[in-house]
Amino acid sequence: MALDGCGLVCKYTLFIFNLIFALVGFAFLGIGLWLRFSDGTRGIFEIEALNSSVFVTAVTVLIALGSVMLIVVVFGDYGACNEKRCALQVFSALLTLLMMAEVAVGVISYSNKDAVGLNIAEFYTSMYTLYVTSRGDPVIGATLTFIQSMLHCCGVTGVPLVELAKHTCPPPDGIWEQIKMDSCPGVIISVFDSKAELVMGIFVGTGVLMFIALICSIILNRSLRLANSPAQYIILTQSTSVLANPIPQHGFVSTSYAYPVVSTSYPNPDHVVSTTYPNPDPVVSTSHPYQDPVVFTPLSAANIPLA
């Protein structure tokens, strides 16, 4: 069906947003499932004393967040690509809930930045220990490499010579870093302590992107509703009347309208031609001398679409 320019822009914006959202959701879900069911980490979930640890909580959050993101993407892509209003409404509702949860997590993380930093540092330490004990799990190794490259740190000690997983560390910058680099737990704590505003900005920026996608979904839904609505028509009809007598050169014309009676008379009352419209309300009667009548050409019935 035909969409206007704004509707098409919102449609393709939603498609790009859902594509990025799907990639992030698959990454979260894949890492979470691997950490949950791999041979090196499965035993942690089977020990009841460790079920409340930061590692178990983080893995559970990754699986749940990735699943919710993929569900949102399914409704968003289906509604945008196939132009289905019901799917777009579900997508808008889920995206609103996800946006509110994301902003709430950002506010809580900013308010408790010290505790959050310690918990994430503990999660990194658990990942590092699992990588060493599992003899080089590839997924855990890729996760450590990504975290250490992003933070430019090396392991739990920061000394490449004694690190058991030094091949996951980023290349050193300069001669000094070949001997000593920053340890990752200390960098994580300092990031949440000194750059809490930046972390909060990331959460707020993500919320703004979700809000833009929500606005595009609402606009596209409205455009589809207007495109699906039936066209409305006005039927024009015309009833003609025959003048029995010719109109004199110096006559009077009386016109009736639906207003209270106000009569204006002029001299020379030779002849009066009255044109009356079918309306039983009070009328205004105005007599004008020296005025020729206006004759309208009969109109045929026509259908003119409003929208």
C-alpha positions as a Markdown table, in Angstrom:
| # | Residue | x | y | z |
|---|---|---|---|---|
| 1 | Met | 0.0 | 0.0 | 0.0 |
| 2 | Ala | 1.1 | 3.6 | -0.6 |
| 3 | Leu | 2.8 | 5.4 | 2.2 |
| 4 | Asp | 3.8 | 9.0 | 2.4 |
| 5 | Gly | 7.4 | 10.2 | 2.6 |
| 6 | Cys | 7.4 | 10.3 | 6.4 |
| 7 | Gly | 6.0 | 6.8 | 6.6 |
| 8 | Leu | 8.7 | 5.4 | 4.3 |
| 9 | Val | 11.5 | 7.1 | 6.3 |
| 10 | Cys | 10.1 | 5.6 | 9.5 |
| 11 | Lys | 9.7 | 2.2 | 7.9 |
| 12 | Tyr | 13.4 | 2.0 | 6.8 |
| 13 | Thr | 14.6 | 3.6 | 10.1 |
| 14 | Leu | 12.8 | 0.8 | 12.0 |
| 15 | Phe | 14.4 | -1.8 | 9.7 |
| 16 | Ile | 17.9 | -0.5 | 10.4 |
| 17 | Phe | 17.2 | -0.2 | 14.1 |
| 18 | Asn | 15.9 | -3.8 | 14.3 |
| 19 | Leu | 18.9 | -5.1 | 12.4 |
| 20 | Ile | 21.3 | -3.6 | 14.9 |
| 21 | Phe | 19.1 | -4.7 | 17.8 |
| 22 | Ala | 19.1 | -8.2 | 16.4 |
| 23 | Leu | 22.9 | -8.4 | 16.2 |
| 24 | Val | 23.3 | -7.2 | 19.8 |
| 25 | Gly | 20.5 | -9.6 | 21.0 |
| 26 | Phe | 22.1 | -12.6 | 19.3 |
| 27 | Ala | 25.5 | -11.7 | 20.9 |
| 28 | Phe | 24.0 | -11.4 | 24.4 |
| 29 | Leu | 22.0 | -14.6 | 24.0 |
| 30 | Gly | 24.8 | -16.6 | 22.4 |
| 31 | Ile | 27.3 | -15.6 | 25.1 |
| 32 | Gly | 24.8 | -16.3 | 27.9 |
| 33 | Leu | 23.9 | -19.7 | 26.6 |
| 34 | Trp | 27.5 | -20.7 | 26.1 |
| 35 | Leu | 28.4 | -19.6 | 29.6 |
| 36 | Arg | 25.4 | -21.5 | 30.9 |
| 37 | Phe | 25.8 | -24.8 | 29.2 |
| 38 | Ser | 29.5 | -25.1 | 28.3 |
| 39 | Asp | 31.6 | -27.8 | 30.0 |
| 40 | Gly | 33.8 | -25.3 | 31.8 |
| 41 | Thr | 31.0 | -23.3 | 33.4 |
| 42 | Arg | 28.1 | -25.8 | 33.8 |
| 43 | Gly | 29.2 | -26.9 | 37.2 |
| 44 | Ile | 28.9 | -23.5 | 38.7 |
| 45 | Phe | 25.1 | -23.5 | 38.1 |
| 46 | Glu | 24.8 | -27.0 | 39.6 |
| 47 | Ile | 26.3 | -25.9 | 42.9 |
| 48 | Glu | 23.6 | -24.4 | 45.1 |
| 49 | Ala | 26.0 | -22.3 | 47.1 |
| 50 | Leu | 27.0 | -20.4 | 43.9 |
| 51 | Asn | 23.6 | -19.8 | 42.6 |
| 52 | Ser | 23.5 | -16.3 | 44.0 |
| 53 | Ser | 27.0 | -15.3 | 42.7 |
| 54 | Val | 27.6 | -12.4 | 40.4 |
| 55 | Phe | 28.6 | -14.7 | 37.6 |
| 56 | Val | 25.4 | -16.7 | 37.7 |
| 57 | Thr | 23.3 | -13.5 | 37.9 |
| 58 | Ala | 25.2 | -11.9 | 35.0 |
| 59 | Val | 24.7 | -15.0 | 32.8 |
| 60 | Thr | 21.0 | -15.1 | 33.6 |
| 61 | Val | 20.7 | -11.4 | 32.8 |
| 62 | Leu | 22.5 | -11.9 | 29.4 |
| 63 | Ile | 20.1 | -14.8 | 28.4 |
| 64 | Ala | 17.0 | -12.9 | 29.5 |
| 65 | Leu | 18.0 | -9.6 | 27.9 |
| 66 | Gly | 19.1 | -11.3 | 24.6 |
| 67 | Ser | 15.8 | -13.2 | 24.4 |
| 68 | Val | 13.7 | -10.1 | 25.1 |
| 69 | Met | 15.6 | -8.1 | 22.4 |
| 70 | Leu | 15.1 | -10.8 | 19.8 |
| 71 | Ile | 11.3 | -11.0 | 20.6 |
| 72 | Val | 11.1 | -7.2 | 20.1 |
| 73 | Val | 13.0 | -7.5 | 16.8 |
| 74 | Val | 10.6 | -10.1 | 15.5 |
| 75 | Phe | 7.6 | -7.9 | 16.1 |
| 76 | Gly | 9.3 | -4.8 | 14.8 |
| 77 | Asp | 10.6 | -6.3 | 11.6 |
| 78 | Tyr | 7.4 | -8.1 | 10.8 |
| 79 | Gly | 5.3 | -5.0 | 11.4 |
| 80 | Ala | 7.6 | -2.7 | 9.5 |
| 81 | Cys | 8.3 | -5.0 | 6.5 |
| 82 | Asn | 4.8 | -6.4 | 6.1 |
| 83 | Glu | 3.1 | -3.1 | 7.2 |
| 84 | Lys | 1.1 | -4.8 | 10.0 |
| 85 | Arg | -0.4 | -2.5 | 12.5 |
| 86 | Cys | -1.0 | -5.1 | 15.2 |
| 87 | Ala | 2.6 | -6.2 | 15.2 |
| 88 | Leu | 3.7 | -2.5 | 15.3 |
| 89 | Gln | 1.5 | -1.9 | 18.4 |
| 90 | Val | 3.0 | -4.9 | 20.2 |
| 91 | Phe | 6.5 | -3.7 | 19.2 |
| 92 | Ser | 5.8 | -0.3 | 20.6 |
| 93 | Ala | 4.5 | -1.7 | 23.9 |
| 94 | Leu | 7.6 | -4.0 | 24.3 |
| 95 | Leu | 10.0 | -1.3 | 23.3 |
| 96 | Thr | 8.4 | 1.1 | 25.8 |
| 97 | Leu | 8.9 | -1.5 | 28.6 |
| 98 | Leu | 12.5 | -2.2 | 27.6 |
| 99 | Met | 13.3 | 1.5 | 27.4 |
| 100 | Met | 11.9 | 2.2 | 30.9 |
| 101 | Ala | 13.8 | -0.8 | 32.3 |
| 102 | Glu | 17.1 | 0.4 | 30.6 |
| 103 | Val | 16.7 | 3.9 | 32.0 |
| 104 | Ala | 16.0 | 2.5 | 35.4 |
| 105 | Val | 19.0 | 0.3 | 35.3 |
| 106 | Gly | 21.1 | 3.3 | 34.3 |
| 107 | Val | 19.9 | 5.4 | 37.2 |
| 108 | Ile | 20.4 | 2.6 | 39.7 |
| 109 | Ser | 23.9 | 1.9 | 38.4 |
| 110 | Tyr | 24.8 | 5.6 | 38.7 |
| 111 | Ser | 23.4 | 5.8 | 42.2 |
| 112 | Asn | 25.3 | 2.7 | 43.3 |
| 113 | Lys | 28.4 | 3.1 | 41.1 |
| 114 | Asp | 30.8 | 1.7 | 43.7 |
| 115 | Ala | 28.9 | -1.5 | 44.2 |
| 116 | Val | 28.3 | -2.0 | 40.5 |
| 117 | Gly | 32.0 | -1.5 | 39.7 |
| 118 | Leu | 32.9 | -4.2 | 42.3 |
| 119 | Asn | 30.3 | -6.6 | 41.0 |
| 120 | Ile | 31.5 | -6.2 | 37.4 |
| 121 | Ala | 35.1 | -6.6 | 38.5 |
| 122 | Glu | 34.1 | -9.8 | 40.3 |
| 123 | Phe | 32.4 | -11.0 | 37.1 |
| 124 | Tyr | 35.6 | -10.4 | 35.1 |
| 125 | Thr | 37.6 | -12.3 | 37.7 |
| 126 | Ser | 35.2 | -15.3 | 37.5 |
| 127 | Met | 35.5 | -15.2 | 33.7 |
| 128 | Tyr | 39.3 | -15.1 | 33.9 |
| 129 | Thr | 39.4 | -18.0 | 36.4 |
| 130 | Leu | 37.1 | -20.1 | 34.2 |
| 131 | Tyr | 39.2 | -19.5 | 31.2 |
| 132 | Val | 42.3 | -20.7 | 32.9 |
| 133 | Thr | 40.7 | -23.7 | 34.5 |
| 134 | Ser | 38.9 | -24.7 | 31.3 |
| 135 | Arg | 42.2 | -24.7 | 29.4 |
| 136 | Gly | 41.3 | -22.0 | 27.0 |
| 137 | Asp | 37.6 | -22.0 | 26.3 |
| 138 | Pro | 37.3 | -20.1 | 22.9 |
| 139 | Val | 34.1 | -18.1 | 23.8 |
| 140 | Ile | 35.4 | -17.1 | 27.2 |
| 141 | Gly | 38.8 | -16.2 | 25.5 |
| 142 | Ala | 37.0 | -14.1 | 22.9 |
| 143 | Thr | 35.1 | -12.3 | 25.7 |
| 144 | Leu | 38.2 | -11.6 | 27.7 |
| 145 | Thr | 40.0 | -10.3 | 24.6 |
| 146 | Phe | 37.2 | -7.9 | 23.8 |
| 147 | Ile | 37.0 | -6.6 | 27.4 |
| 148 | Gln | 40.7 | -6.2 | 27.7 |
| 149 | Ser | 41.1 | -4.5 | 24.3 |
| 150 | Met | 38.2 | -2.1 | 25.1 |
| 151 | Leu | 39.7 | -1.2 | 28.6 |
| 152 | His | 43.4 | -1.6 | 27.5 |
| 153 | Cys | 44.3 | -3.8 | 30.5 |
| 154 | Cys | 45.9 | -7.2 | 31.0 |
| 155 | Gly | 44.5 | -9.9 | 33.2 |
| 156 | Val | 44.1 | -9.8 | 37.0 |
| 157 | Thr | 47.7 | -8.7 | 37.7 |
| 158 | Gly | 48.6 | -6.5 | 34.8 |
| 159 | Val | 52.1 | -8.1 | 34.4 |
| 160 | Pro | 52.3 | -9.9 | 31.0 |
| 161 | Leu | 55.2 | -12.0 | 32.1 |
| 162 | Val | 53.3 | -13.8 | 34.8 |
| 163 | Glu | 49.8 | -13.8 | 33.2 |
| 164 | Leu | 48.4 | -17.2 | 32.4 |
| 165 | Ala | 46.2 | -15.8 | 29.7 |
| 166 | Lys | 48.6 | -13.1 | 28.3 |
| 167 | His | 47.7 | -13.9 | 24.7 |
| 168 | Thr | 44.3 | -12.3 | 25.4 |
| 169 | Cys | 45.9 | -9.0 | 26.4 |
| 170 | Pro | 46.1 | -6.1 | 24.0 |
| 171 | Pro | 49.4 | -5.1 | 22.4 |
| 172 | Pro | 51.4 | -2.9 | 24.8 |
| 173 | Asp | 51.9 | 0.8 | 24.1 |
| 174 | Gly | 55.5 | 1.6 | 24.8 |
| 175 | Ile | 58.4 | -0.1 | 26.6 |
| 176 | Trp | 56.9 | 0.2 | 30.1 |
| 177 | Glu | 53.7 | -1.6 | 29.2 |
| 178 | Gln | 55.7 | -4.6 | 28.1 |
| 179 | Ile | 56.6 | -5.0 | 31.7 |
| 180 | Lys | 53.6 | -3.6 | 33.6 |
| 181 | Met | 50.0 | -2.8 | 32.4 |
| 182 | Asp | 46.9 | -1.9 | 34.3 |
| 183 | Ser | 45.0 | -4.8 | 35.8 |
| 184 | Cys | 41.5 | -5.2 | 34.5 |
| 185 | Pro | 39.7 | -5.4 | 37.9 |
| 186 | Gly | 41.3 | -2.1 | 38.9 |
| 187 | Val | 40.4 | -0.5 | 35.6 |
| 188 | Ile | 36.8 | -1.6 | 35.8 |
| 189 | Ile | 36.4 | -0.2 | 39.3 |
| 190 | Ser | 38.1 | 3.1 | 38.3 |
| 191 | Val | 35.9 | 3.4 | 35.2 |
| 192 | Phe | 32.7 | 3.2 | 37.3 |
| 193 | Asp | 34.2 | 5.5 | 39.9 |
| 194 | Ser | 35.7 | 8.3 | 37.8 |
| 195 | Lys | 33.6 | 8.0 | 34.6 |
| 196 | Ala | 30.2 | 7.4 | 36.1 |
| 197 | Glu | 28.8 | 10.3 | 34.0 |
| 198 | Leu | 30.0 | 8.6 | 30.8 |
| 199 | Val | 28.4 | 5.3 | 31.8 |
| 200 | Met | 25.2 | 7.1 | 32.6 |
| 201 | Gly | 25.4 | 8.9 | 29.2 |
| 202 | Ile | 25.6 | 5.5 | 27.4 |
| 203 | Phe | 22.4 | 4.4 | 29.1 |
| 204 | Val | 20.7 | 7.7 | 28.3 |
| 205 | Gly | 21.9 | 7.6 | 24.7 |
| 206 | Thr | 20.6 | 4.0 | 24.3 |
| 207 | Gly | 17.3 | 5.2 | 25.7 |
| 208 | Val | 17.1 | 8.1 | 23.2 |
| 209 | Leu | 17.7 | 5.6 | 20.3 |
| 210 | Met | 14.9 | 3.5 | 21.6 |
| 211 | Phe | 12.7 | 6.5 | 22.0 |
| 212 | Ile | 13.4 | 7.5 | 18.3 |
| 213 | Ala | 12.4 | 4.0 | 17.2 |
| 214 | Leu | 9.3 | 4.2 | 19.3 |
| 215 | Ile | 8.3 | 7.5 | 17.6 |
| 216 | Cys | 8.9 | 6.0 | 14.2 |
| 217 | Ser | 6.8 | 3.0 | 15.1 |
| 218 | Ile | 3.9 | 5.3 | 16.1 |
| 219 | Ile | 4.2 | 7.4 | 13.0 |
| 220 | Leu | 4.3 | 4.4 | 10.7 |
| 221 | Asn | 1.3 | 2.9 | 12.5 |
| 222 | Arg | -0.7 | 6.1 | 12.0 |
| 223 | Ser | 0.3 | 6.2 | 8.3 |
| 224 | Leu | -0.9 | 2.7 | 7.8 |
| 225 | Arg | -4.2 | 3.5 | 9.5 |
| 226 | Leu | -4.7 | 6.4 | 7.2 |
| 227 | Ala | -3.8 | 4.4 | 4.1 |
| 228 | Asn | -6.2 | 1.6 | 5.1 |
| 229 | Ser | -9.1 | 3.9 | 5.8 |
| 230 | Pro | -11.8 | 4.0 | 3.0 |
| 231 | Ala | -12.1 | 7.1 | 0.9 |
| 232 | Gln | -15.0 | 9.5 | 1.8 |
| 233 | Tyr | -17.1 | 11.2 | -0.9 |
| 234 | Ile | -19.3 | 14.3 | -1.3 |
| 235 | Ile | -22.2 | 13.8 | -3.7 |
| 236 | Leu | -23.2 | 17.1 | -5.4 |
| 237 | Thr | -26.7 | 17.4 | -6.7 |
| 238 | Gln | -28.5 | 20.4 | -8.3 |
| 239 | Ser | -32.2 | 21.2 | -8.6 |
| 240 | Thr | -33.1 | 23.8 | -11.2 |
| 241 | Ser | -36.1 | 26.1 | -11.3 |
| 242 | Val | -37.7 | 27.6 | -14.4 |
| 243 | Leu | -38.3 | 31.3 | -14.5 |
| 244 | Ala | -41.9 | 31.9 | -15.5 |
| 245 | Asn | -41.5 | 35.5 | -16.6 |
| 246 | Pro | -38.5 | 37.3 | -18.0 |
| 247 | Ile | -36.6 | 39.6 | -15.7 |
| 248 | Pro | -37.1 | 43.3 | -16.4 |
| 249 | Gln | -34.2 | 45.6 | -16.8 |
| 250 | His | -35.0 | 47.5 | -13.7 |
| 251 | Gly | -36.3 | 44.9 | -11.3 |
| 252 | Phe | -35.8 | 43.7 | -7.8 |
| 253 | Val | -34.1 | 40.5 | -6.7 |
| 254 | Ser | -35.0 | 38.9 | -3.4 |
| 255 | Thr | -32.7 | 36.3 | -1.9 |
| 256 | Ser | -33.6 | 34.2 | 1.1 |
| 257 | Tyr | -31.0 | 32.9 | 3.6 |
| 258 | Ala | -31.2 | 31.2 | 6.9 |
| 259 | Tyr | -30.9 | 34.2 | 9.2 |
| 260 | Pro | -33.4 | 36.5 | 11.0 |
| 261 | Val | -35.4 | 38.8 | 8.8 |
| 262 | Val | -33.7 | 42.1 | 7.8 |
| 263 | Ser | -35.4 | 43.9 | 4.9 |
| 264 | Thr | -33.8 | 46.7 | 2.8 |
| 265 | Ser | -36.0 | 48.4 | 0.2 |
| 266 | Tyr | -35.1 | 50.6 | -2.6 |
| 267 | Pro | -37.4 | 52.8 | -4.8 |
| 268 | Asn | -38.7 | 51.8 | -8.2 |
| 269 | Pro | -40.8 | 48.8 | -7.2 |
| 270 | Asp | -41.5 | 47.7 | -10.8 |
| 271 | His | -41.2 | 44.0 | -10.6 |
| 272 | Val | -39.7 | 41.5 | -8.1 |
| 273 | Val | -38.1 | 38.2 | -8.9 |
| 274 | Ser | -37.8 | 35.9 | -5.8 |
| 275 | Thr | -35.3 | 33.1 | -5.6 |
| 276 | Thr | -36.0 | 30.9 | -2.5 |
| 277 | Tyr | -33.8 | 28.2 | -1.1 |
| 278 | Pro | -35.4 | 25.3 | 0.7 |
| 279 | Asn | -34.8 | 26.2 | 4.3 |
| 280 | Pro | -37.7 | 26.9 | 6.7 |
| 281 | Asp | -35.6 | 29.1 | 9.0 |
| 282 | Pro | -36.1 | 32.9 | 9.2 |
| 283 | Val | -34.8 | 34.7 | 6.1 |
| 284 | Val | -33.0 | 37.9 | 5.1 |
| 285 | Ser | -34.7 | 39.7 | 2.2 |
| 286 | Thr | -32.8 | 42.3 | 0.3 |
| 287 | Ser | -34.2 | 44.1 | -2.7 |
| 288 | His | -31.6 | 45.6 | -5.0 |
| 289 | Pro | -32.7 | 47.8 | -7.9 |
| 290 | Tyr | -31.0 | 47.7 | -11.3 |
| 291 | Gln | -29.5 | 44.2 | -10.7 |
| 292 | Asp | -29.7 | 41.5 | -13.3 |
| 293 | Pro | -30.3 | 38.0 | -12.2 |
| 294 | Val | -27.6 | 35.4 | -11.9 |
| 295 | Val | -28.3 | 32.2 | -13.8 |
| 296 | Phe | -26.4 | 29.0 | -12.8 |
| 297 | Thr | -25.7 | 26.2 | -15.2 |
| 298 | Pro | -27.2 | 22.9 | -14.0 |
| 299 | Leu | -24.7 | 20.5 | -12.5 |
| 300 | Ser | -24.6 | 16.8 | -12.9 |
| 301 | Ala | -24.0 | 14.4 | -10.0 |
| 302 | Ala | -20.3 | 14.0 | -9.3 |
| 303 | Asn | -18.3 | 12.1 | -6.7 |
| 304 | Ile | -15.3 | 14.0 | -5.4 |
| 305 | Pro | -13.1 | 12.1 | -2.9 |
| 306 | Leu | -12.1 | 13.9 | 0.2 |
| 307 | Ala | -9.0 | 11.8 | 1.0 |
